[in-house]
Amino acid sequence: MSTSLKKSAQKVQTVLNQLGFELNVIELPDSARTALEAANAIGCTISQIAKSLIFKGKTSENAILIIASGTNRVNEKAIEKFIGEKLEKADAKFVLEQTGFAIGGIPPVGHKNSMTTFIDEDLLQYDEIWAAAGTPNAVFKLTPKILLEITKGTIINIKET
């Protein structure tokens, strides 16, 4: 079943298996690089896409993972209140070094390094959500409760100022 997955997608599937949940990575024929592309390929709303965004603490240079609903923009000032330092956008090299995955397919789990994780409270309203699974066309379905459990993330309002 999962042996035909691309290497990065298989890495995510292995982590999901180790976490003990029945979550299956699927590879879509079309790109799911953006929330809109993913929603169109899956047949769900954009808001049900859990997009994993990596930021960098300006002073600490620590990676910060924000898992946002597909329609929401991250208010960096809101996140700065939680972490106590300014945020910077992470470049592709930093993202790859920290997560082991390239931008466009960053999953919520299976990263090379552990990082502080925040989850957009707007994702909690859905019975099912979809997250990237290591490549621009690999995804997996899960519930917000499972997302919280597998990421050990903190639920916050990512839009508040």
Secondary structure, DSSP 4 states (H G I P E B T S, - for coil): -GGGS-HHHHHHHHHHHHHT----EEE-SS--SSHHHHHHHHTS-GGGEEEEEEEEETTT--EEEEEEETTPPP-HHHHHHHHTS-EEEPPHHHHHHHHSS-TTS--SS--SS--EEEEEGGGGG-S-EEEE-SSTTEEEEE-HHHHHHHHTPEEE-SS--
